[in-house]
Amino acid sequence: MDARPLTPRKAGQPLTAPPARSLHRFANPGQFLRWTGRIMPWLWALALGVTAWGTIWALGFAPADWQQGETVRIMYVHVPMAWLAMGGYLGLGILSLMSLIWRHPLADLSARELSPVGAAITALCLATGSLWGKPMWGTWWVWDARLTSVLVLFFLWLGHAALVRAFDETDRGARAGAILALVGLVNLPVVKFSVDWWNTLHQPASVTRLDAPGMHVDMLYPLLVCTLGFSLLLAAVVLARTRAAVMERRIWALETARARRADVAA
C-alpha cells in the first residue's frame, strides 16, 4: 500500500516528478493519517457549527412560503441532500478514474467508504422529497423523470457499495466498482436536466438558474448555509471512515506479517 519513494534526480532530468509518481506520494497511508489527524478536529467543529447555524436560521428565522407555508422548510434538508447526492457521485466517479488509471490505493478506500454515505444521503433526499410531495402534489410518489432518475442514482450507490465488497480480492472489487461508478455517471445529466427535457411534476431549478435565483434571499441564504454545513459533514464522515479503513488495513498487514514470521520460525 505504501508508495515507492522517488528516485534521486539525475543530471538533465526535470525537477518535477512524473504525474503518476507525484500523485502516489500522497498514497502513503502514514502521511494520510498524519495530515487528516491534524485537520479532523477542526473539520468536525466547523461542520457541526455551520450545520447548527444553518438549521437554526432555516427552521427558526427563515420566512414561510406564501404558497407552501411551513411545509417549505423541508427544502432546507431536501435540496442540500439532492445536491450532495449528485456531487458525491461525481466525486465517486473521479475517485474511480484515479483508481483505474493510477491504481491509487487511497482512491479505492475512499470510494469504498463514500458509497454507503452517498446511498444514505440519496435515501434521505428521496424520503424528504416524498414528505414534501404529499402536501404539494397529493401523493407520496410519482414515476416522473426526476424522481425515477434519483431512484436510479440511489441504486447505483447501493450497487457500488455491494460490488466492492463482493470479492475476496479487494483489488478486483475496487476495479469492478470503479467501472460501475463510471458507467453510472451518465445518469447525472438525466437527474439534472430531467425537469427541462420532460414534463414532470417536479419544479424546475430555482437556485442554479443562469439569469437569477428564483428565490428570495431570506430563504436562499439559509439554504446555502445548510448546504455548506451538510457538505462539511459529508467530508468529515468520509474522511473519518477512510482513516478507519487505512488503520484497519495497516493492522491487518502487521498481523499477517507477524503470522508469517511465526510460521517461518516454527
C-alpha positions as CSV (number, residue, x, y, z in Angstrom):
1,M,0.0,0.0,0.0
2,D,3.0,2.3,0.6
3,A,4.1,4.2,-2.5
4,R,7.7,3.7,-3.5
5,P,10.0,6.7,-2.8
6,L,11.0,9.0,-5.6
7,T,14.4,8.2,-7.0
8,P,17.1,10.8,-6.9
9,R,17.1,13.2,-9.9
10,K,19.8,12.5,-12.5
11,A,21.6,15.2,-14.5
12,G,19.4,16.7,-17.1
13,Q,16.3,15.2,-15.6
14,P,13.4,17.7,-15.0
15,L,12.9,18.9,-11.4
16,T,9.3,17.7,-11.4
17,A,8.5,14.0,-11.0
18,P,6.1,12.3,-13.4
19,P,2.4,12.9,-12.6
20,A,1.7,9.4,-11.6
21,R,4.6,9.1,-9.3
22,S,3.9,12.6,-7.8
23,L,0.3,11.5,-7.2
24,H,1.4,8.3,-5.5
25,R,3.4,10.4,-2.9
26,F,0.0,11.2,-1.3
27,A,-1.0,7.5,-1.3
28,N,1.3,6.9,1.6
29,P,-1.0,5.8,4.5
30,G,1.2,7.3,7.1
31,Q,1.1,10.7,5.5
32,F,-2.6,10.5,5.0
33,L,-3.2,9.6,8.7
34,R,-0.9,12.4,9.8
35,W,-2.5,15.3,7.9
36,T,-6.1,14.1,8.3
37,G,-5.4,13.7,12.1
38,R,-4.5,17.4,12.2
39,I,-7.5,18.7,10.3
40,M,-10.2,16.3,11.6
41,P,-10.9,18.1,14.9
42,W,-11.2,21.5,13.0
43,L,-13.3,20.0,10.3
44,W,-15.7,18.4,12.7
45,A,-16.0,21.6,14.7
46,L,-16.6,23.7,11.6
47,A,-19.1,21.2,10.1
48,L,-21.2,21.0,13.3
49,G,-21.0,24.7,13.8
50,V,-22.1,25.7,10.3
51,T,-24.8,23.0,10.3
52,A,-26.2,24.2,13.6
53,W,-26.2,27.8,12.4
54,G,-27.9,26.9,9.1
55,T,-30.5,24.7,10.8
56,I,-31.4,27.3,13.4
57,W,-31.6,30.0,10.7
58,A,-33.7,27.9,8.4
59,L,-36.2,26.5,11.0
60,G,-36.4,29.5,13.3
61,F,-35.9,32.7,11.3
62,A,-36.4,32.0,7.6
63,P,-39.9,33.1,6.4
64,A,-42.6,30.6,5.4
65,D,-43.5,30.4,1.7
66,W,-46.7,32.3,0.7
67,Q,-48.0,29.2,-1.2
68,Q,-46.5,26.3,0.7
69,G,-46.5,27.7,4.2
70,E,-44.3,26.0,6.8
71,T,-44.0,22.9,4.6
72,V,-41.3,24.7,2.6
73,R,-38.9,24.1,5.5
74,I,-38.4,20.6,4.2
75,M,-36.4,22.3,1.4
76,Y,-33.5,23.1,3.8
77,V,-32.8,19.4,4.1
78,H,-34.1,18.0,0.8
79,V,-32.3,20.4,-1.6
80,P,-28.8,20.0,0.0
81,M,-29.3,16.2,0.1
82,A,-30.1,16.3,-3.6
83,W,-27.1,18.4,-4.5
84,L,-24.8,16.2,-2.3
85,A,-26.2,13.0,-3.8
86,M,-25.2,14.2,-7.3
87,G,-22.0,16.0,-6.3
88,G,-20.9,13.0,-4.2
89,Y,-21.5,10.6,-7.1
90,L,-19.4,12.9,-9.3
91,G,-16.6,12.6,-6.6
92,L,-17.1,8.8,-6.7
93,G,-16.5,8.9,-10.5
94,I,-13.3,10.9,-10.0
95,L,-12.0,8.5,-7.4
96,S,-12.9,5.6,-9.7
97,L,-11.0,7.2,-12.6
98,M,-7.9,7.7,-10.3
99,S,-8.2,4.0,-9.2
100,L,-8.3,2.7,-12.8
101,I,-5.6,4.9,-14.3
102,W,-3.1,5.4,-11.4
103,R,-4.0,2.4,-9.2
104,H,-4.3,4.9,-6.3
105,P,-4.9,2.8,-3.1
106,L,-6.4,5.7,-1.1
107,A,-8.8,6.3,-4.0
108,D,-10.0,2.7,-3.7
109,L,-10.5,3.1,0.0
110,S,-12.2,6.5,-0.2
111,A,-14.6,5.3,-2.9
112,R,-15.4,2.2,-0.8
113,E,-16.2,4.3,2.2
114,L,-18.0,7.0,0.3
115,S,-20.7,4.8,-1.4
116,P,-22.6,3.8,1.8
117,V,-22.7,7.5,2.9
118,G,-23.8,8.5,-0.6
119,A,-26.6,5.9,-0.5
120,A,-27.8,7.3,2.9
121,I,-27.8,10.8,1.5
122,T,-29.8,9.8,-1.6
123,A,-32.2,7.9,0.6
124,L,-32.7,11.0,2.8
125,C,-33.3,13.0,-0.4
126,L,-36.0,10.6,-1.6
127,A,-37.6,10.5,1.9
128,T,-37.8,14.2,2.3
129,G,-39.0,14.6,-1.3
130,S,-41.9,12.3,-0.5
131,L,-42.7,14.2,2.6
132,W,-42.7,17.4,0.6
133,G,-44.6,15.9,-2.3
134,K,-47.5,14.6,-0.3
135,P,-49.0,18.0,0.7
136,M,-47.9,19.7,-2.6
137,W,-48.9,17.0,-5.1
138,G,-51.3,14.9,-3.1
139,T,-49.2,11.8,-3.4
140,W,-46.0,10.4,-1.9
141,W,-44.5,9.2,-5.2
142,V,-44.9,9.7,-8.9
143,W,-42.9,7.9,-11.6
144,D,-41.8,11.1,-13.3
145,A,-38.3,11.6,-14.8
146,R,-36.7,13.5,-11.9
147,L,-37.8,11.1,-9.1
148,T,-37.1,8.0,-11.2
149,S,-33.6,9.2,-12.1
150,V,-32.8,9.9,-8.5
151,L,-34.1,6.4,-7.6
152,V,-31.7,5.0,-10.2
153,L,-28.9,7.1,-8.6
154,F,-29.8,5.5,-5.2
155,F,-29.5,2.0,-6.7
156,L,-26.1,3.0,-8.3
157,W,-24.8,4.0,-4.9
158,L,-26.1,0.7,-3.4
159,G,-24.7,-1.3,-6.3
160,H,-21.2,0.2,-5.9
161,A,-21.3,-0.4,-2.1
162,A,-22.2,-4.0,-2.6
163,L,-19.9,-4.7,-5.6
164,V,-16.7,-3.5,-4.0
165,R,-17.4,-5.9,-1.0
166,A,-18.5,-8.8,-3.1
167,F,-15.0,-10.1,-4.0
168,D,-12.4,-11.8,-1.7
169,E,-9.7,-9.9,-3.6
170,T,-10.1,-6.3,-2.7
171,D,-8.4,-5.1,-6.0
172,R,-11.0,-7.0,-8.1
173,G,-13.8,-5.5,-6.1
174,A,-12.4,-2.0,-6.4
175,R,-11.9,-2.4,-10.2
176,A,-15.4,-3.7,-10.7
177,G,-16.9,-0.9,-8.5
178,A,-14.9,1.8,-10.4
179,I,-16.3,0.6,-13.8
180,L,-19.8,0.6,-12.4
181,A,-19.3,4.1,-11.0
182,L,-18.0,5.5,-14.3
183,V,-20.9,3.9,-16.2
184,G,-23.3,5.4,-13.8
185,L,-22.1,8.9,-14.4
186,V,-24.4,9.1,-17.5
187,N,-27.3,9.3,-15.1
188,L,-26.2,12.6,-13.6
189,P,-27.2,14.8,-16.6
190,V,-30.5,12.9,-16.6
191,V,-31.1,13.9,-13.0
192,K,-30.0,17.5,-13.6
193,F,-31.9,18.2,-16.8
194,S,-34.9,15.9,-16.4
195,V,-37.2,18.8,-15.5
196,D,-36.1,20.6,-18.7
197,W,-36.2,17.7,-21.0
198,W,-39.6,16.2,-19.9
199,N,-42.9,17.4,-18.5
200,T,-42.7,16.5,-14.8
201,L,-44.4,17.4,-11.5
202,H,-41.1,18.4,-10.0
203,Q,-40.4,22.1,-10.2
204,P,-37.5,23.4,-12.4
205,A,-34.3,24.7,-11.0
206,S,-34.8,27.9,-8.9
207,V,-31.3,28.4,-7.4
208,T,-28.9,27.4,-10.1
209,R,-30.6,29.4,-12.9
210,L,-28.3,31.3,-15.2
211,D,-30.3,34.6,-15.0
212,A,-31.1,34.9,-11.3
213,P,-32.2,32.6,-8.5
214,G,-35.9,32.3,-8.3
215,M,-35.9,32.5,-4.5
216,H,-35.9,35.4,-2.1
217,V,-32.6,36.0,-0.3
218,D,-34.2,35.5,3.1
219,M,-34.7,31.8,2.0
220,L,-31.7,31.5,-0.3
221,Y,-29.0,32.4,2.3
222,P,-30.1,29.9,5.0
223,L,-30.4,27.2,2.2
224,L,-26.8,27.9,1.1
225,V,-25.5,27.8,4.8
226,C,-27.3,24.5,5.3
227,T,-25.7,23.1,2.1
228,L,-22.3,24.2,3.3
229,G,-22.8,22.6,6.7
230,F,-24.0,19.3,5.2
231,S,-21.1,19.3,2.7
232,L,-18.6,19.7,5.5
233,L,-20.3,16.9,7.5
234,L,-20.1,14.7,4.4
235,A,-16.4,15.4,4.1
236,A,-15.8,14.7,7.8
237,V,-17.7,11.4,7.8
238,V,-16.0,10.1,4.7
239,L,-12.5,11.2,5.9
240,A,-13.2,9.5,9.3
241,R,-14.4,6.3,7.6
242,T,-11.3,6.3,5.3
243,R,-9.0,6.8,8.2
244,A,-10.6,3.9,10.0
245,A,-10.2,1.8,6.8
246,V,-6.5,2.7,6.5
247,M,-5.8,1.8,10.1
248,E,-7.7,-1.5,9.7
249,R,-5.6,-2.3,6.6
250,R,-2.3,-1.5,8.5
251,I,-3.3,-3.6,11.5
252,W,-4.2,-6.5,9.1
253,A,-0.9,-6.2,7.3
254,L,1.0,-6.2,10.6
255,E,-0.9,-9.2,11.9
256,T,-0.3,-11.1,8.6
257,A,3.4,-10.3,8.7
258,R,3.6,-11.4,12.3
259,A,1.9,-14.7,11.5
260,R,4.2,-15.4,8.6
261,R,7.3,-14.8,10.8
262,A,5.8,-17.2,13.4
263,D,5.3,-19.8,10.7
264,V,8.9,-19.4,9.4
265,A,10.3,-19.6,12.9
266,A,8.2,-22.8,13.6
